[in-house]
């Protein structure tokens, strides 16, 4: 969200007579908190009852994917999505109602079920600017240039396993100012290196039979958590 400000794209959009809005399935109180905390530079609109989403769908602009099941978000009681939480989407509409750009994320393992990368700001603005000279609605963008590289699903599961101290994979929580737990996926990689080093030491000092038994016991403890976290995240087909 902040890349539109950092890249200067927000200024270019406003210079062209446009405006940028972020829409969230949170209530307006949390939307305003995010706007201030993240210093977005543009309004963040709360749509907890999906009125904006429904209007976009009814007009044929974009059907934003949303999750009715909170899944791994349940561990943050302050989070509020009464009708489900939105998956990422980008929509640009001309004042005439013509679609200049549209993209939506459908949760897949390849995009960490929606937690992955978004279309890059400068790329999106370039597509919007080019569409200004067209008379037809822009087709959904299926292969956008992303602002970051998506993490593979096995690596993502490894990071979640590290977050759960290699006993039970644990999803990263939604955090806000004042929360005691503010961890990053990058920090988890250090845990992975330490964990691998520990197993290497055990391999060197333990009889091979004992080492094999330790590995089997660890896998037995870990497997139920892996199955649970795998089910919490989605891998949905895109009907577009």
C-alpha positions in Angstrom: 0.0 0.0 0.0 2.8 2.4 0.9 4.6 1.8 -2.4 2.2 4.2 -4.2 3.6 7.0 -2.1 7.2 5.9 -2.0 7.4 5.5 -5.8 5.7 8.8 -6.5 2.8 7.1 -8.3 0.3 8.7 -5.9 1.4 12.2 -7.0 1.2 11.2 -10.7 -2.4 9.8 -10.2 -3.5 13.1 -8.5 -1.7 15.2 -11.1 -3.8 13.3 -13.7 -7.0 14.2 -11.9 -7.5 10.8 -10.1 -7.5 9.7 -6.5 -6.4 6.6 -4.7 -8.4 4.8 -2.0 -7.8 1.7 0.0 -10.8 -0.4 1.0 -10.8 -2.9 3.8 -13.3 -5.3 5.3 -12.5 -3.9 8.7 -14.8 -1.3 10.3 -13.9 2.4 9.8 -12.3 2.7 13.3 -9.6 0.2 12.4 -9.4 1.5 8.8 -8.6 5.0 10.1 -6.1 3.5 12.6 -4.3 1.8 9.7 -4.3 5.0 7.7 -2.6 6.8 10.5 -0.2 4.1 11.7 0.9 3.1 8.2 1.0 6.8 6.9 -0.6 5.7 3.6 -1.1 9.2 2.3 -4.5 8.4 1.0 -7.9 7.5 2.5 -8.6 4.0 3.9 -12.3 3.1 3.8 -13.9 0.5 6.0 -16.4 -1.8 4.3 -17.3 -4.3 7.0 -20.6 -5.2 5.4 -19.2 -5.5 1.9 -21.4 -2.8 0.4 -18.6 -1.5 -1.8 -17.6 -5.1 -2.8 -21.2 -5.9 -3.8 -21.6 -2.7 -5.8 -18.4 -3.5 -7.8 -19.7 -7.0 -8.5 -23.2 -5.8 -9.5 -21.7 -3.3 -11.9 -19.5 -5.9 -13.5 -16.3 -4.2 -12.5 -14.6 -6.7 -10.2 -15.7 -9.6 -8.0 -13.3 -9.2 -5.0 -12.6 -12.6 -3.4 -13.3 -12.8 0.3 -13.0 -15.5 3.0 -15.9 -16.2 5.3 -13.7 -18.4 7.5 -11.4 -16.5 9.8 -9.0 -19.5 10.0 -5.6 -18.3 11.3 -7.0 -14.8 12.1 -8.9 -16.0 15.1 -6.0 -15.5 17.4 -6.5 -11.7 17.2 -9.8 -10.9 18.9 -9.6 -7.2 17.9 -9.8 -8.0 14.2 -13.3 -7.5 12.9 -14.6 -8.9 9.6 -18.3 -9.5 10.3 -18.9 -10.9 6.8 -15.5 -12.2 6.0 -12.1 -10.7 5.1 -11.1 -9.4 1.6 -8.4 -10.9 -0.5 -6.1 -8.3 -2.3 -7.5 -6.6 -5.4 -6.8 -3.5 -7.5 -9.5 -1.7 -9.5 -9.1 1.5 -11.5 -12.3 3.1 -12.8 -12.6 6.1 -15.2 -15.2 8.8 -14.3 -17.3 7.5 -17.2 -17.5 4.1 -15.5 -15.0 2.4 -17.9 -12.6 0.0 -16.3 -9.0 1.0 -16.7 -7.4 -1.8 -14.7 -8.5 -4.7 -12.6 -6.7 -7.5 -10.8 -7.8 -9.7 -7.9 -6.0 -12.3 -5.9 -7.6 -15.7 -5.6 -6.0 -17.6 -2.6 -3.5 -20.2 -3.8 -0.6 -21.9 -2.3 1.7 -20.2 -4.8 0.6 -16.8 -3.4 0.6 -17.9 0.3 -3.2 -17.9 0.1 -3.3 -14.2 -0.5 -0.5 -13.1 1.8 1.9 -12.8 -1.2 3.0 -10.0 -3.5 0.7 -7.4 -5.1 1.0 -5.7 -8.5 3.9 -3.2 -8.5 2.7 0.4 -8.2 4.6 1.8 -11.2 3.5 -1.1 -13.4 -0.2 -0.7 -12.4 -0.1 3.1 -13.1 1.5 2.4 -16.5 -1.4 0.0 -17.4 -4.0 2.5 -16.2 -2.4 5.3 -18.2 -2.3 3.1 -21.4 -6.0 2.2 -20.9 -7.0 5.8 -21.0 -6.6 5.7 -24.8 -8.9 2.6 -25.1 -12.6 2.5 -25.5 -13.1 -0.9 -24.0 -13.0 -2.1 -20.4 -9.6 -3.6 -19.4 -9.6 -7.3 -19.1 -8.6 -8.8 -15.7 -4.8 -8.8 -15.4 -3.7 -12.4 -15.0 0.1 -12.0 -15.0 1.0 -8.7 -13.4 4.5 -7.5 -12.5 4.6 -8.0 -8.8 6.3 -5.7 -6.3 8.0 -8.7 -4.6 8.7 -12.3 -5.2 6.3 -14.8 -3.8 7.6 -17.4 -1.4 7.1 -21.0 -2.4 4.6 -23.0 -0.4 7.2 -25.4 1.1 9.4 -22.5 2.2 6.3 -20.7 3.6 5.4 -23.8 5.7 9.0 -23.9 6.9 8.8 -20.3 8.0 5.5 -21.0 9.8 7.1 -24.0 11.5 9.9 -21.9 12.7 7.4 -19.4 14.1 6.0 -22.3 16.1 9.4 -23.3 17.3 9.4 -26.4 15.1 6.7 -28.1 17.1 3.5 -26.7 15.7 3.4 -24.3 12.7 2.0 -21.0 13.7 0.6 -18.3 11.3 1.9 -14.7 11.7 -0.7 -12.6 13.6 -2.3 -9.4 12.5 -0.4 -6.9 14.6 -1.0 -3.4 15.7 0.8 -0.8 17.7 1.3 -2.0 21.3 1.1 -5.7 20.5 3.9 -7.6 22.4 4.5 -10.0 19.5 5.9 -8.3 16.4 7.9 -10.9 14.4 9.0 -11.0 10.8 9.3 -13.9 8.4 12.9 -12.9 7.8 13.8 -13.4 11.5 12.4 -16.9 11.3 15.1 -17.9 8.8 17.6 -17.5 11.5 15.7 -19.9 13.6 15.8 -22.4 10.7 19.6 -22.2 10.5 19.9 -22.7 14.3 17.5 -25.7 14.2 19.5 -27.3 11.3 22.7 -26.8 13.2 21.2 -28.5 16.3 20.2 -31.5 14.3 23.7 -31.6 12.8 25.3 -31.7 16.2 22.9 -34.5 17.3 23.8 -36.5 14.2 27.5 -36.2 15.1 27.2 -37.1 18.8 24.2 -39.6 18.9 24.1 -43.2 17.8 22.4 -43.4 14.4 19.5 -45.4 15.8 18.9 -42.9 18.5 19.1 -40.1 16.0 16.6 -41.8 13.7 14.2 -42.3 16.6 14.5 -38.6 17.5 13.7 -37.6 14.0 10.7 -39.9 13.9 9.4 -38.6 17.2 9.8 -35.0 16.0 7.9 -35.7 12.8 5.1 -37.4 14.8 4.7 -34.3 16.9 5.0 -31.9 14.0 2.7 -33.6 11.4 -0.7 -32.8 13.0 0.2 -29.1 13.1 1.3 -29.2 9.5 -2.0 -30.8 8.4 -4.0 -28.2 10.4 -2.1 -25.2 9.0 -2.3 -26.6 5.5 -6.1 -26.8 5.8 -6.4 -23.3 7.2 -4.9 -21.8 4.0 -6.7 -22.0 0.7 -5.8 -23.1 -2.8 -8.8 -22.1 -4.9 -9.3 -22.2 -8.8 -9.7 -18.9 -10.5 -13.0 -18.9 -12.4 -11.9 -16.0 -14.6 
